[in-house]
Amino acid sequence: MPFTLATWNINSVRLREPIVCKLLAEEGPDILCLQEIKSPVDKMPVESFAELGYRHIVAHGQKGYNGVAILSRLPIEEVGREDFATLGHARHVAARLENGVTIHNFYVPAGGDVPDREVNEKFGQKLDYLTEMRDWFHANSPEKSILVGDLNIAPREDDVWSHKQLLKIVSHTPIEVDHLGQVMEAGKWVDITRQDIPEGLLYSWWSYRAKDWSAADKGRRLDHVWATPDISNAGHSSRILRDARSWEQPSDHAPVFASFDL
Protein backbone atom coordinates (compact mmCIF):
# COMPACT_ATOMS: atom_id res chain seq x y z
CA MET A 1 0.00 0.00 0.00
CA PRO A 2 1.88 3.09 -1.18
CA PHE A 3 1.17 6.32 0.66
CA THR A 4 2.55 9.83 0.97
CA LEU A 5 3.01 11.47 4.33
CA ALA A 6 3.69 15.07 5.32
CA THR A 7 4.68 16.64 8.63
CA TRP A 8 4.11 20.31 9.45
CA ASN A 9 4.36 22.50 12.52
CA ILE A 10 1.29 24.60 11.80
CA ASN A 11 1.50 27.04 14.75
CA SER A 12 -2.28 27.00 15.44
CA VAL A 13 -4.54 24.77 13.39
CA ARG A 14 -7.54 27.06 13.83
CA LEU A 15 -5.72 30.24 12.87
CA ARG A 16 -4.16 28.52 9.87
CA GLU A 17 -7.08 26.36 8.78
CA PRO A 18 -7.02 27.97 5.29
CA ILE A 19 -3.45 26.95 4.53
CA VAL A 20 -3.94 23.46 5.97
CA CYS A 21 -6.84 23.07 3.57
CA LYS A 22 -4.73 24.54 0.75
CA LEU A 23 -2.04 21.94 1.38
CA LEU A 24 -4.53 19.09 1.55
CA ALA A 25 -6.30 20.22 -1.64
CA GLU A 26 -3.21 21.00 -3.71
CA GLU A 27 -0.70 18.41 -2.52
CA GLY A 28 -3.01 15.64 -1.36
CA PRO A 29 -0.81 13.68 1.05
CA ASP A 30 -2.54 10.56 2.32
CA ILE A 31 -1.50 11.49 5.85
CA LEU A 32 -0.71 14.90 7.36
CA CYS A 33 0.92 15.09 10.77
CA LEU A 34 0.57 18.47 12.45
CA GLN A 35 2.39 19.87 15.46
CA GLU A 36 1.70 22.87 17.68
CA ILE A 37 -1.99 22.75 16.86
CA LYS A 38 -2.68 24.88 19.97
CA SER A 39 -6.21 23.58 20.27
CA PRO A 40 -8.32 21.08 22.18
CA VAL A 41 -9.37 18.28 19.85
CA ASP A 42 -13.06 19.26 20.04
CA LYS A 43 -12.21 22.76 18.77
CA MET A 44 -10.29 21.62 15.69
CA PRO A 45 -11.88 22.45 12.29
CA VAL A 46 -12.36 18.76 11.50
CA GLU A 47 -15.36 19.36 9.20
CA SER A 48 -13.18 21.28 6.74
CA PHE A 49 -10.67 18.45 6.66
CA ALA A 50 -13.38 15.80 6.27
CA GLU A 51 -14.80 17.64 3.25
CA LEU A 52 -11.38 17.23 1.62
CA GLY A 53 -11.38 13.49 2.32
CA TYR A 54 -9.50 13.46 5.63
CA ARG A 55 -12.12 11.76 7.75
CA HIS A 56 -9.76 9.89 10.06
CA ILE A 57 -8.16 11.97 12.80
CA VAL A 58 -6.06 10.99 15.78
CA ALA A 59 -5.09 13.93 17.95
CA HIS A 60 -3.79 14.94 21.36
CA GLY A 61 -4.57 18.58 21.95
CA GLN A 62 -4.62 21.20 24.65
CA LYS A 63 -5.81 24.78 24.90
CA GLY A 64 -3.44 27.41 23.53
CA TYR A 65 -0.21 25.42 23.50
CA ASN A 66 1.50 22.40 21.97
CA GLY A 67 -0.75 19.69 20.54
CA VAL A 68 -0.27 17.08 17.82
CA ALA A 69 -2.69 15.67 15.26
CA ILE A 70 -2.68 13.10 12.47
CA LEU A 71 -5.14 13.68 9.61
CA SER A 72 -5.59 10.75 7.26
CA ARG A 73 -7.51 9.65 4.20
CA LEU A 74 -6.69 6.10 5.25
CA PRO A 75 -8.22 4.41 8.31
CA ILE A 76 -6.07 4.84 11.43
CA GLU A 77 -6.46 4.04 15.10
CA GLU A 78 -4.72 5.62 18.07
CA VAL A 79 -2.21 3.32 19.74
CA GLY A 80 -0.63 5.59 22.33
CA ARG A 81 0.45 8.94 23.67
CA GLU A 82 3.42 9.50 25.95
CA ASP A 83 4.17 12.31 28.38
CA PHE A 84 7.96 12.30 28.31
CA ALA A 85 9.67 14.27 31.09
CA THR A 86 6.25 14.43 32.81
CA LEU A 87 5.58 17.92 31.50
CA GLY A 88 1.84 17.42 31.13
CA HIS A 89 2.09 18.69 27.55
CA ALA A 90 0.36 17.29 24.46
CA ARG A 91 3.54 16.51 22.52
CA HIS A 92 3.14 12.95 21.22
CA VAL A 93 0.51 10.76 19.67
CA ALA A 94 0.83 7.47 17.79
CA ALA A 95 -1.52 5.89 15.28
CA ARG A 96 -1.53 2.65 13.31
CA LEU A 97 -2.56 2.14 9.71
CA GLU A 98 -4.42 -0.96 8.57
CA ASN A 99 -1.20 -2.30 7.03
CA GLY A 100 0.38 -2.37 10.50
CA VAL A 101 2.60 0.70 10.13
CA THR A 102 2.75 2.81 13.29
CA ILE A 103 3.23 6.57 12.94
CA HIS A 104 4.67 8.53 15.87
CA ASN A 105 4.01 12.28 15.73
CA PHE A 106 6.25 14.35 18.03
CA TYR A 107 6.61 17.97 19.06
CA VAL A 108 9.84 18.13 21.05
CA PRO A 109 10.20 21.14 23.40
CA ALA A 110 11.98 24.09 21.81
CA GLY A 111 14.23 24.63 24.81
CA GLY A 112 14.14 28.39 25.29
CA ASP A 113 16.94 30.75 24.32
CA VAL A 114 19.88 29.88 26.58
CA PRO A 115 21.56 26.47 26.12
CA ASP A 116 22.27 25.97 29.82
CA ARG A 117 19.94 23.95 32.02
CA GLU A 118 21.31 25.62 35.15
CA VAL A 119 19.85 28.99 34.18
CA ASN A 120 17.13 27.91 31.71
CA GLU A 121 14.58 25.39 32.93
CA LYS A 122 13.17 24.91 29.42
CA PHE A 123 16.52 23.72 28.08
CA GLY A 124 16.71 21.14 30.84
CA GLN A 125 13.18 19.99 30.00
CA LYS A 126 14.17 19.55 26.37
CA LEU A 127 17.17 17.40 27.26
CA ASP A 128 15.10 15.36 29.71
CA TYR A 129 12.39 14.86 27.08
CA LEU A 130 14.95 13.52 24.61
CA THR A 131 16.52 11.28 27.25
CA GLU A 132 13.14 9.73 28.06
CA MET A 133 12.41 9.28 24.34
CA ARG A 134 15.71 7.42 24.08
CA ASP A 135 14.94 5.21 27.06
CA TRP A 136 11.42 4.49 25.82
CA PHE A 137 12.63 3.37 22.40
CA HIS A 138 15.29 1.21 24.06
CA ALA A 139 12.56 -0.46 26.10
CA ASN A 140 10.02 -0.60 23.26
CA SER A 141 12.07 -1.42 20.18
CA PRO A 142 10.06 -0.01 17.28
CA GLU A 143 9.27 -2.06 14.18
CA LYS A 144 7.44 -1.13 11.01
CA SER A 145 7.28 2.44 12.29
CA ILE A 146 7.64 6.02 11.08
CA LEU A 147 8.55 8.91 13.37
CA VAL A 148 7.81 12.45 12.25
CA GLY A 149 7.53 15.88 13.72
CA ASP A 150 9.08 19.10 14.83
CA LEU A 151 12.03 17.74 16.78
CA ASN A 152 13.42 21.25 17.28
CA ILE A 153 16.97 20.16 16.47
CA ALA A 154 18.92 20.63 13.24
CA PRO A 155 21.54 17.90 13.65
CA ARG A 156 23.83 18.19 10.63
CA GLU A 157 26.16 20.99 9.62
CA ASP A 158 24.22 21.38 6.38
CA ASP A 159 20.91 21.49 8.27
CA VAL A 160 21.63 25.10 9.29
CA TRP A 161 22.64 28.23 7.42
CA SER A 162 25.88 28.58 9.41
CA HIS A 163 27.21 25.69 11.47
CA LYS A 164 29.88 27.85 13.10
CA GLN A 165 27.53 30.68 14.06
CA LEU A 166 24.84 28.36 15.44
CA LEU A 167 26.97 26.07 17.59
CA LYS A 168 25.91 27.98 20.70
CA ILE A 169 22.33 28.57 19.55
CA VAL A 170 19.55 26.36 20.88
CA SER A 171 18.57 23.76 18.24
CA HIS A 172 22.13 23.15 16.98
CA THR A 173 24.28 22.85 20.11
CA PRO A 174 26.46 19.74 20.41
CA ILE A 175 24.60 18.49 23.49
CA GLU A 176 21.25 18.63 21.71
CA VAL A 177 22.62 16.95 18.60
CA ASP A 178 24.11 14.22 20.82
CA HIS A 179 20.81 13.68 22.62
CA LEU A 180 18.93 13.43 19.31
CA GLY A 181 21.54 11.00 18.03
CA GLN A 182 20.92 8.80 21.06
CA VAL A 183 17.18 8.77 20.30
CA MET A 184 17.95 7.71 16.72
CA GLU A 185 20.31 4.99 17.87
CA ALA A 186 17.85 3.65 20.46
CA GLY A 187 15.20 3.05 17.81
CA LYS A 188 17.67 2.34 15.00
CA TRP A 189 15.84 5.11 13.17
CA VAL A 190 16.80 6.07 9.61
CA ASP A 191 16.58 9.72 8.55
CA ILE A 192 14.46 9.32 5.41
CA THR A 193 14.86 12.93 4.29
CA ARG A 194 18.63 12.68 4.28
CA GLN A 195 18.52 9.17 2.83
CA ASP A 196 16.81 10.74 -0.19
CA ILE A 197 18.68 14.06 -0.14
CA PRO A 198 22.10 13.16 1.27
CA GLU A 199 23.97 16.34 0.43
CA GLY A 200 23.39 20.08 0.50
CA LEU A 201 21.80 22.75 2.65
CA LEU A 202 18.25 21.83 3.60
CA TYR A 203 15.86 23.83 5.80
CA SER A 204 12.27 23.51 7.04
CA TRP A 205 12.09 26.56 9.34
CA TRP A 206 12.79 30.28 8.86
CA SER A 207 12.30 32.78 11.67
CA TYR A 208 9.42 35.24 11.62
CA ARG A 209 11.99 37.85 12.68
CA ALA A 210 13.53 37.94 9.19
CA LYS A 211 11.56 40.45 7.11
CA ASP A 212 12.70 38.88 3.86
CA TRP A 213 13.16 35.31 5.06
CA SER A 214 13.66 33.87 1.58
CA ALA A 215 16.43 36.25 0.52
CA ALA A 216 18.21 35.98 3.86
CA ASP A 217 17.63 32.20 3.82
CA LYS A 218 18.85 31.69 7.39
CA GLY A 219 17.01 28.45 7.87
CA ARG A 220 17.25 25.28 9.93
CA ARG A 221 15.99 21.73 9.34
CA LEU A 222 13.97 21.20 12.51
CA ASP A 223 11.28 18.93 11.03
CA HIS A 224 12.03 15.29 10.37
CA VAL A 225 10.78 12.04 8.87
CA TRP A 226 12.40 8.86 10.20
CA ALA A 227 11.62 5.18 9.69
CA THR A 228 12.71 1.89 11.21
CA PRO A 229 15.21 -0.18 9.20
CA ASP A 230 12.62 -2.81 8.23
CA ILE A 231 10.75 -0.25 6.12
CA SER A 232 13.33 2.49 5.50
CA ASN A 233 14.14 1.18 2.02
CA ALA A 234 10.50 1.74 1.09
CA GLY A 235 10.85 5.48 1.70
CA HIS A 236 11.40 7.82 -1.25
CA SER A 237 10.48 11.14 -2.90
CA SER A 238 11.38 13.30 0.08
CA ARG A 239 10.94 17.04 -0.33
CA ILE A 240 10.32 20.22 1.62
CA LEU A 241 7.54 22.48 0.35
CA ARG A 242 9.42 25.74 0.79
CA ASP A 243 6.68 27.72 -1.01
CA ALA A 244 4.31 27.15 1.91
CA ARG A 245 6.46 29.46 4.02
CA SER A 246 5.28 32.34 1.83
CA TRP A 247 1.56 31.51 1.84
CA GLU A 248 -0.83 34.01 3.40
CA GLN A 249 -0.45 34.13 7.20
CA PRO A 250 2.11 31.32 7.10
CA SER A 251 3.61 29.12 9.73
CA ASP A 252 7.33 29.65 10.22
CA HIS A 253 7.79 25.98 9.27
CA ALA A 254 7.40 24.36 5.87
CA PRO A 255 5.88 20.89 5.34
CA VAL A 256 8.23 17.95 4.87
CA PHE A 257 7.06 15.10 2.61
CA ALA A 258 8.02 11.49 2.05
CA SER A 259 6.40 8.56 0.26
CA PHE A 260 6.48 4.90 1.25
CA ASP A 261 5.76 1.85 -0.90
CA LEU A 262 4.50 -0.70 1.61
C-alpha positions in Angstrom: 0.0 0.0 0.0 1.9 3.1 -1.2 1.2 6.3 0.7 2.5 9.8 1.0 3.0 11.5 4.3 3.7 15.1 5.3 4.7 16.6 8.6 4.1 20.3 9.5 4.4 22.5 12.5 1.3 24.6 11.8 1.5 27.0 14.8 -2.3 27.0 15.4 -4.5 24.8 13.4 -7.5 27.1 13.8 -5.7 30.2 12.9 -4.2 28.5 9.9 -7.1 26.4 8.8 -7.0 28.0 5.3 -3.5 26.9 4.5 -3.9 23.5 6.0 -6.8 23.1 3.6 -4.7 24.5 0.8 -2.0 21.9 1.4 -4.5 19.1 1.5 -6.3 20.2 -1.6 -3.2 21.0 -3.7 -0.7 18.4 -2.5 -3.0 15.6 -1.4 -0.8 13.7 1.1 -2.5 10.6 2.3 -1.5 11.5 5.9 -0.7 14.9 7.4 0.9 15.1 10.8 0.6 18.5 12.5 2.4 19.9 15.5 1.7 22.9 17.7 -2.0 22.8 16.9 -2.7 24.9 20.0 -6.2 23.6 20.3 -8.3 21.1 22.2 -9.4 18.3 19.9 -13.1 19.3 20.0 -12.2 22.8 18.8 -10.3 21.6 15.7 -11.9 22.4 12.3 -12.4 18.8 11.5 -15.4 19.4 9.2 -13.2 21.3 6.7 -10.7 18.4 6.7 -13.4 15.8 6.3 -14.8 17.6 3.3 -11.4 17.2 1.6 -11.4 13.5 2.3 -9.5 13.5 5.6 -12.1 11.8 7.7 -9.8 9.9 10.1 -8.2 12.0 12.8 -6.1 11.0 15.8 -5.1 13.9 18.0 -3.8 14.9 21.4 -4.6 18.6 22.0 -4.6 21.2 24.6 -5.8 24.8 24.9 -3.4 27.4 23.5 -0.2 25.4 23.5 1.5 22.4 22.0 -0.8 19.7 20.5 -0.3 17.1 17.8 -2.7 15.7 15.3 -2.7 13.1 12.5 -5.1 13.7 9.6 -5.6 10.8 7.3 -7.5 9.7 4.2 -6.7 6.1 5.3 -8.2 4.4 8.3 -6.1 4.8 11.4 -6.5 4.0 15.1 -4.7 5.6 18.1 -2.2 3.3 19.7 -0.6 5.6 22.3 0.5 8.9 23.7 3.4 9.5 25.9 4.2 12.3 28.4 8.0 12.3 28.3 9.7 14.3 31.1 6.2 14.4 32.8 5.6 17.9 31.5 1.8 17.4 31.1 2.1 18.7 27.5 0.4 17.3 24.5 3.5 16.5 22.5 3.1 13.0 21.2 0.5 10.8 19.7 0.8 7.5 17.8 -1.5 5.9 15.3 -1.5 2.7 13.3 -2.6 2.1 9.7 -4.4 -1.0 8.6 -1.2 -2.3 7.0 0.4 -2.4 10.5 2.6 0.7 10.1 2.8 2.8 13.3 3.2 6.6 12.9 4.7 8.5 15.9 4.0 12.3 15.7 6.2 14.4 18.0 6.6 18.0 19.1 9.8 18.1 21.1 10.2 21.1 23.4 12.0 24.1 21.8 14.2 24.6 24.8 14.1 28.4 25.3 16.9 30.8 24.3 19.9 29.9 26.6 21.6 26.5 26.1 22.3 26.0 29.8 19.9 24.0 32.0 21.3 25.6 35.2 19.9 29.0 34.2 17.1 27.9 31.7 14.6 25.4 32.9 13.2 24.9 29.4 16.5 23.7 28.1 16.7 21.1 30.8 13.2 20.0 30.0 14.2 19.5 26.4 17.2 17.4 27.3 15.1 15.4 29.7 12.4 14.9 27.1 14.9 13.5 24.6 16.5 11.3 27.3 13.1 9.7 28.1 12.4 9.3 24.3 15.7 7.4 24.1 14.9 5.2 27.1 11.4 4.5 25.8 12.6 3.4 22.4 15.3 1.2 24.1 12.6 -0.5 26.1 10.0 -0.6 23.3 12.1 -1.4 20.2 10.1 0.0 17.3 9.3 -2.1 14.2 7.4 -1.1 11.0 7.3 2.4 12.3 7.6 6.0 11.1 8.5 8.9 13.4 7.8 12.4 12.2 7.5 15.9 13.7 9.1 19.1 14.8 12.0 17.7 16.8 13.4 21.3 17.3 17.0 20.2 16.5 18.9 20.6 13.2 21.5 17.9 13.7 23.8 18.2 10.6 26.2 21.0 9.6 24.2 21.4 6.4 20.9 21.5 8.3 21.6 25.1 9.3 22.6 28.2 7.4 25.9 28.6 9.4 27.2 25.7 11.5 29.9 27.8 13.1 27.5 30.7 14.1 24.8 28.4 15.4 27.0 26.1 17.6 25.9 28.0 20.7 22.3 28.6 19.5 19.5 26.4 20.9 18.6 23.8 18.2 22.1 23.2 17.0 24.3 22.8 20.1 26.5 19.7 20.4 24.6 18.5 23.5 21.2 18.6 21.7 22.6 17.0 18.6 24.1 14.2 20.8 20.8 13.7 22.6 18.9 13.4 19.3 21.5 11.0 18.0 20.9 8.8 21.1 17.2 8.8 20.3 17.9 7.7 16.7 20.3 5.0 17.9 17.8 3.7 20.5 15.2 3.0 17.8 17.7 2.3 15.0 15.8 5.1 13.2 16.8 6.1 9.6 16.6 9.7 8.5 14.5 9.3 5.4 14.9 12.9 4.3 18.6 12.7 4.3 18.5 9.2 2.8 16.8 10.7 -0.2 18.7 14.1 -0.1 22.1 13.2 1.3 24.0 16.3 0.4 23.4 20.1 0.5 21.8 22.7 2.6 18.2 21.8 3.6 15.9 23.8 5.8 12.3 23.5 7.0 12.1 26.6 9.3 12.8 30.3 8.9 12.3 32.8 11.7 9.4 35.2 11.6 12.0 37.9 12.7 13.5 37.9 9.2 11.6 40.4 7.1 12.7 38.9 3.9 13.2 35.3 5.1 13.7 33.9 1.6 16.4 36.2 0.5 18.2 36.0 3.9 17.6 32.2 3.8 18.9 31.7 7.4 17.0 28.4 7.9 17.2 25.3 9.9 16.0 21.7 9.3 14.0 21.2 12.5 11.3 18.9 11.0 12.0 15.3 10.4 10.8 12.0 8.9 12.4 8.9 10.2 11.6 5.2 9.7 12.7 1.9 11.2 15.2 -0.2 9.2 12.6 -2.8 8.2 10.8 -0.2 6.1 13.3 2.5 5.5 14.1 1.2 2.0 10.5 1.7 1.1 10.8 5.5 1.7 11.4 7.8 -1.2 10.5 11.1 -2.9 11.4 13.3 0.1 10.9 17.0 -0.3 10.3 20.2 1.6 7.5 22.5 0.3 9.4 25.7 0.8 6.7 27.7 -1.0 4.3 27.2 1.9 6.5 29.5 4.0 5.3 32.3 1.8 1.6 31.5 1.8 -0.8 34.0 3.4 -0.5 34.1 7.2 2.1 31.3 7.1 3.6 29.1 9.7 7.3 29.7 10.2 7.8 26.0 9.3 7.4 24.4 5.9 5.9 20.9 5.3 8.2 17.9 4.9 7.1 15.1 2.6 8.0 11.5 2.0 6.4 8.6 0.3 6.5 4.9 1.3 5.8 1.9 -0.9 4.5 -0.7 1.6 
